[in-house]
Amino acid sequence: MTQLVRKAVIPAAGYGTRFLPISKAVPKEMLPLVDKPVIQYVVEEAVASGITDILMVISRGKRAIEEHFAPALDLELELEAKGRTAELEALRTLQSLARIHYVWQPKMGGLGDAVRYARTFVGDEPFALLLGDTVVTTKEGDKPVTRQLADVVELHGGSCVALQEVSADKVSRYGIMGGEEVQPGVIRASKFVEKPKPEEAPSRLAVSARYVLSPAIFHHLDQTKPGKGGELQLTDAMASLMAAEPLFGLRFDGQRHDIGNKLDFIKANVHFGLEREDIGGALREWLKGVVG
Ligand code: G1P
């Protein structure tokens, strides 16, 4: 029997340089998709996947994230006095989603470096890692992708990362995994390269913002030297981990909304806006008019 996945780490310390000037004082993770910040969707995915404890890795300028999830008794009293029951309910639900903890990454050093700050929190159990600037949706009726990864790890042990096929001209934006398909959609890793040139990519399978990792990753991060861009790359530590323990990739059916860049941010707002009961219909009509 392997261990259950109960803990999650959400790195949210990056500068968000692709989204300046807004990301100077507003964390990119706090940008709204309709009326909820991106990071709330990420936390909701974790909670829907069975996670009870979350560690957010933050940095200077990210305090709005803490405020968003913290209790606000004055606001509750105000809403109660005004009889705004629906808003009060939404606020209380938000504040009780999970036990949320914070740690500071004092200096940017790459995703691998951010994950290292989670060692004490994680201890000796497998944990989920969800990038705080990316929302991942699955088809209606399907489990959230983090739950799908946890299912693989709870059954087989080891680690499992989410994979999506990308076109050859986009492999240089991602960690790319190569390996052998052991059952439909599940691939055992034998190669990882961070942001390769198309001719150096072992496949077109991109690591896609969601991971469930064995706690042994911390040992491998310790052994890993700075890689691409002079940063400590999680991809390089996973390449080392895969030689010691099973590491799988799961090709999932779903959509990744990377909020860290402008075009995808606008697309995501349209996507979630269209899904909303209150504004979806009106937005659809308006869009038809705009695009002719
Ligand atoms: C990070 C990882 C990369 C991964 C990507 C999307 O890159 O380093 O391996 O494919 O997230 O999950 P970033 O987008 O932070 O440059």
Residues whose N, C-alpha, C, O or C-beta is under 5 A from the ligand:
A	BS01	G1P	L111 R173 Y174 G175 V207 S208 A209 T235
